[in-house]
Amino acid sequence: MTDRGNLSDQDFLTKIEQAILGGVSCVQLREKELSSRAFYELALQVKAVTDRYHIPFLINDRLDIALAVNASGVHLGQSDLPVAVARHLLGSDKLIGISAKTVAQALAAQAGGADYLGVGAMFPTTTKVITQETTRETLMAITETVQLPVVAIGGISKANRHQLIGTGIAGIAVVSAIMRASHPKNVAAELSQIPF
């Protein structure tokens, strides 16, 4: 996932490219403050980078932007469009991820046709307001209950990544640890070596 913060567009794109070179296998563009036009234009630039390296590019929340730039898919939260509606609009060849904090939400996402789940926040995070962290026990209950790949998210860093080993997750989504790093390629390479 991305969080541009105060970076210029060029610095932002450079960080994304460096993260990909370090082993990031998917990029999700998350921009809560941009206008639709600015989000669209930035998405086109990011997609040019991800296309160059042949990795999936997802748009957070905004199905319209995902469709407009022909992204690989969309990641939706619990208050966004239902999975079935998103699937109807996107088609069967696009990825749809759903944020889930409970087993019930995970099961509903699976029944609705989601391709993967984003579960968290696992640790304190500065990129979004979180009212309650997801426990390791809840994460494991979700991975043991659903058949979908589960990606852990929220405050994951080199310092705490080991706490996710053995939880059954398929991967991690990282924002600050990479986007705020001086050497995003190195951080991405270290984080991508975690044995789940």
Contacts in CASP RR format, 6 or more apart in sequence:
PFRMAT RR
TARGET T0000
AUTHOR 0000-0000-0000
METHOD contacts of the structure
MODEL  1
MTDRGNLSDQDFLTKIEQAILGGVSCVQLREKELSSRAFYELALQVKAVT
DRYHIPFLINDRLDIALAVNASGVHLGQSDLPVAVARHLLGSDKLIGISA
KTVAQALAAQAGGADYLGVGAMFPTTTKVITQETTRETLMAITETVQLPV
VAIGGISKANRHQLIGTGIAGIAVVSAIMRASHPKNVAAELSQIPF
1 27 0 8 1.000
1 28 0 8 1.000
1 30 0 8 1.000
1 60 0 8 1.000
1 127 0 8 1.000
1 153 0 8 1.000
1 173 0 8 1.000
1 174 0 8 1.000
1 175 0 8 1.000
2 12 0 8 1.000
2 16 0 8 1.000
2 27 0 8 1.000
2 28 0 8 1.000
2 29 0 8 1.000
2 30 0 8 1.000
2 31 0 8 1.000
2 46 0 8 1.000
2 175 0 8 1.000
2 179 0 8 1.000
3 30 0 8 1.000
3 127 0 8 1.000
3 175 0 8 1.000
3 176 0 8 1.000
3 179 0 8 1.000
4 12 0 8 1.000
4 31 0 8 1.000
4 42 0 8 1.000
4 179 0 8 1.000
5 179 0 8 1.000
7 15 0 8 1.000
7 179 0 8 1.000
9 42 0 8 1.000
9 45 0 8 1.000
12 42 0 8 1.000
13 45 0 8 1.000
13 46 0 8 1.000
13 49 0 8 1.000
15 178 0 8 1.000
15 179 0 8 1.000
15 184 0 8 1.000
16 27 0 8 1.000
16 46 0 8 1.000
16 49 0 8 1.000
16 50 0 8 1.000
17 49 0 8 1.000
17 53 0 8 1.000
18 183 0 8 1.000
18 184 0 8 1.000
18 185 0 8 1.000
18 188 0 8 1.000
19 27 0 8 1.000
19 178 0 8 1.000
19 179 0 8 1.000
19 184 0 8 1.000
19 185 0 8 1.000
19 187 0 8 1.000
19 188 0 8 1.000
20 27 0 8 1.000
20 49 0 8 1.000
20 50 0 8 1.000
20 53 0 8 1.000
20 55 0 8 1.000
20 188 0 8 1.000
21 185 0 8 1.000
21 188 0 8 1.000
22 184 0 8 1.000
22 185 0 8 1.000
22 186 0 8 1.000
22 188 0 8 1.000
22 189 0 8 1.000
22 192 0 8 1.000
23 188 0 8 1.000
23 189 0 8 1.000
23 192 0 8 1.000
24 55 0 8 1.000
24 178 0 8 1.000
24 188 0 8 1.000
24 192 0 8 1.000
25 55 0 8 1.000
25 56 0 8 1.000
25 192 0 8 1.000
26 55 0 8 1.000
26 56 0 8 1.000
26 57 0 8 1.000
26 58 0 8 1.000
26 72 0 8 1.000
27 46 0 8 1.000
27 49 0 8 1.000
27 50 0 8 1.000
27 55 0 8 1.000
27 56 0 8 1.000
27 57 0 8 1.000
27 58 0 8 1.000
28 57 0 8 1.000
28 58 0 8 1.000
28 59 0 8 1.000
28 60 0 8 1.000
28 75 0 8 1.000
28 173 0 8 1.000
29 39 0 8 1.000
29 42 0 8 1.000
29 43 0 8 1.000
29 46 0 8 1.000
29 57 0 8 1.000
29 58 0 8 1.000
29 59 0 8 1.000
29 60 0 8 1.000
30 60 0 8 1.000
30 61 0 8 1.000
30 127 0 8 1.000
30 175 0 8 1.000
31 38 0 8 1.000
31 39 0 8 1.000
31 42 0 8 1.000
31 60 0 8 1.000
34 42 0 8 1.000
36 62 0 8 1.000
36 64 0 8 1.000
36 65 0 8 1.000
39 62 0 8 1.000
39 65 0 8 1.000
40 65 0 8 1.000
40 68 0 8 1.000
40 69 0 8 1.000
43 59 0 8 1.000
43 65 0 8 1.000
43 68 0 8 1.000
43 69 0 8 1.000
43 71 0 8 1.000
44 69 0 8 1.000
46 57 0 8 1.000
47 57 0 8 1.000
47 69 0 8 1.000
47 70 0 8 1.000
47 71 0 8 1.000
50 56 0 8 1.000
50 57 0 8 1.000
50 72 0 8 1.000
51 57 0 8 1.000
56 72 0 8 1.000
56 73 0 8 1.000
56 95 0 8 1.000
57 71 0 8 1.000
57 72 0 8 1.000
57 73 0 8 1.000
58 66 0 8 1.000
58 71 0 8 1.000
58 72 0 8 1.000
58 73 0 8 1.000
58 74 0 8 1.000
58 75 0 8 1.000
58 95 0 8 1.000
58 97 0 8 1.000
59 65 0 8 1.000
59 66 0 8 1.000
59 69 0 8 1.000
59 71 0 8 1.000
59 73 0 8 1.000
59 74 0 8 1.000
59 75 0 8 1.000
60 74 0 8 1.000
60 75 0 8 1.000
61 74 0 8 1.000
61 75 0 8 1.000
61 76 0 8 1.000
61 77 0 8 1.000
61 80 0 8 1.000
62 74 0 8 1.000
63 74 0 8 1.000
63 76 0 8 1.000
63 80 0 8 1.000
63 81 0 8 1.000
63 86 0 8 1.000
63 89 0 8 1.000
63 90 0 8 1.000
65 71 0 8 1.000
66 73 0 8 1.000
66 74 0 8 1.000
66 90 0 8 1.000
66 94 0 8 1.000
67 89 0 8 1.000
67 90 0 8 1.000
71 94 0 8 1.000
72 94 0 8 1.000
72 95 0 8 1.000
73 90 0 8 1.000
73 94 0 8 1.000
73 95 0 8 1.000
73 96 0 8 1.000
74 86 0 8 1.000
74 90 0 8 1.000
74 94 0 8 1.000
74 95 0 8 1.000
74 96 0 8 1.000
74 97 0 8 1.000
75 96 0 8 1.000
75 97 0 8 1.000
75 98 0 8 1.000
75 99 0 8 1.000
75 118 0 8 1.000
76 83 0 8 1.000
76 86 0 8 1.000
76 96 0 8 1.000
76 97 0 8 1.000
76 98 0 8 1.000
76 99 0 8 1.000
77 98 0 8 1.000
77 99 0 8 1.000
78 98 0 8 1.000
78 99 0 8 1.000
78 100 0 8 1.000
78 101 0 8 1.000
78 105 0 8 1.000
80 86 0 8 1.000
82 112 0 8 1.000
83 96 0 8 1.000
83 98 0 8 1.000
83 109 0 8 1.000
83 112 0 8 1.000
83 113 0 8 1.000
83 114 0 8 1.000
84 112 0 8 1.000
84 113 0 8 1.000
86 96 0 8 1.000
87 96 0 8 1.000
87 112 0 8 1.000
87 113 0 8 1.000
90 96 0 8 1.000
95 115 0 8 1.000
95 116 0 8 1.000
96 113 0 8 1.000
96 114 0 8 1.000
96 115 0 8 1.000
97 109 0 8 1.000
97 114 0 8 1.000
97 115 0 8 1.000
97 116 0 8 1.000
97 117 0 8 1.000
97 118 0 8 1.000
98 105 0 8 1.000
98 109 0 8 1.000
98 114 0 8 1.000
98 116 0 8 1.000
98 117 0 8 1.000
98 118 0 8 1.000
99 105 0 8 1.000
99 117 0 8 1.000
99 118 0 8 1.000
99 119 0 8 1.000
99 120 0 8 1.000
99 153 0 8 1.000
100 106 0 8 1.000
100 109 0 8 1.000
100 117 0 8 1.000
100 118 0 8 1.000
100 119 0 8 1.000
100 142 0 8 1.000
101 119 0 8 1.000
101 120 0 8 1.000
101 132 0 8 1.000
101 134 0 8 1.000
101 138 0 8 1.000
102 138 0 8 1.000
102 142 0 8 1.000
103 138 0 8 1.000
103 141 0 8 1.000
103 142 0 8 1.000
103 145 0 8 1.000
106 117 0 8 1.000
106 119 0 8 1.000
106 142 0 8 1.000
106 145 0 8 1.000
106 146 0 8 1.000
106 148 0 8 1.000
106 150 0 8 1.000
107 145 0 8 1.000
107 146 0 8 1.000
109 117 0 8 1.000
109 146 0 8 1.000
109 148 0 8 1.000
110 117 0 8 1.000
110 146 0 8 1.000
110 147 0 8 1.000
110 148 0 8 1.000
114 148 0 8 1.000
115 148 0 8 1.000
115 149 0 8 1.000
116 148 0 8 1.000
116 149 0 8 1.000
116 150 0 8 1.000
116 151 0 8 1.000
116 170 0 8 1.000
117 142 0 8 1.000
117 146 0 8 1.000
117 148 0 8 1.000
117 149 0 8 1.000
117 150 0 8 1.000
117 151 0 8 1.000
118 150 0 8 1.000
118 151 0 8 1.000
118 152 0 8 1.000
118 153 0 8 1.000
118 173 0 8 1.000
119 134 0 8 1.000
119 138 0 8 1.000
119 139 0 8 1.000
119 142 0 8 1.000
119 150 0 8 1.000
119 151 0 8 1.000
119 152 0 8 1.000
119 153 0 8 1.000
119 169 0 8 1.000
120 130 0 8 1.000
120 133 0 8 1.000
120 134 0 8 1.000
120 139 0 8 1.000
120 152 0 8 1.000
120 153 0 8 1.000
120 154 0 8 1.000
121 128 0 8 1.000
121 130 0 8 1.000
121 133 0 8 1.000
121 134 0 8 1.000
121 153 0 8 1.000
121 154 0 8 1.000
121 155 0 8 1.000
122 133 0 8 1.000
122 134 0 8 1.000
122 136 0 8 1.000
122 139 0 8 1.000
122 152 0 8 1.000
122 153 0 8 1.000
122 154 0 8 1.000
122 155 0 8 1.000
122 156 0 8 1.000
122 160 0 8 1.000
122 163 0 8 1.000
122 164 0 8 1.000
123 133 0 8 1.000
123 154 0 8 1.000
123 155 0 8 1.000
123 156 0 8 1.000
123 157 0 8 1.000
123 160 0 8 1.000
124 130 0 8 1.000
124 133 0 8 1.000
124 155 0 8 1.000
125 154 0 8 1.000
125 155 0 8 1.000
125 175 0 8 1.000
125 176 0 8 1.000
126 176 0 8 1.000
127 154 0 8 1.000
127 155 0 8 1.000
127 175 0 8 1.000
127 176 0 8 1.000
130 154 0 8 1.000
136 163 0 8 1.000
136 164 0 8 1.000
136 167 0 8 1.000
139 150 0 8 1.000
139 152 0 8 1.000
139 164 0 8 1.000
139 167 0 8 1.000
139 169 0 8 1.000
140 167 0 8 1.000
140 168 0 8 1.000
142 150 0 8 1.000
143 150 0 8 1.000
143 167 0 8 1.000
143 168 0 8 1.000
143 169 0 8 1.000
144 168 0 8 1.000
149 170 0 8 1.000
149 171 0 8 1.000
150 168 0 8 1.000
150 169 0 8 1.000
150 170 0 8 1.000
150 171 0 8 1.000
151 169 0 8 1.000
151 170 0 8 1.000
151 171 0 8 1.000
151 172 0 8 1.000
151 173 0 8 1.000
152 164 0 8 1.000
152 167 0 8 1.000
152 169 0 8 1.000
152 171 0 8 1.000
152 172 0 8 1.000
152 173 0 8 1.000
153 172 0 8 1.000
153 173 0 8 1.000
153 174 0 8 1.000
154 173 0 8 1.000
154 175 0 8 1.000
155 174 0 8 1.000
155 175 0 8 1.000
155 176 0 8 1.000
155 177 0 8 1.000
156 164 0 8 1.000
156 172 0 8 1.000
156 173 0 8 1.000
156 174 0 8 1.000
156 177 0 8 1.000
156 191 0 8 1.000
157 174 0 8 1.000
157 176 0 8 1.000
157 177 0 8 1.000
158 177 0 8 1.000
158 187 0 8 1.000
158 190 0 8 1.000
158 191 0 8 1.000
161 172 0 8 1.000
161 191 0 8 1.000
161 194 0 8 1.000
162 194 0 8 1.000
164 172 0 8 1.000
164 194 0 8 1.000
164 196 0 8 1.000
165 194 0 8 1.000
165 195 0 8 1.000
165 196 0 8 1.000
166 196 0 8 1.000
167 196 0 8 1.000
168 196 0 8 1.000
169 196 0 8 1.000
170 196 0 8 1.000
171 194 0 8 1.000
171 196 0 8 1.000
172 191 0 8 1.000
172 194 0 8 1.000
174 188 0 8 1.000
174 191 0 8 1.000
177 187 0 8 1.000
177 191 0 8 1.000
178 184 0 8 1.000
178 187 0 8 1.000
178 188 0 8 1.000
178 191 0 8 1.000
181 187 0 8 1.000
END
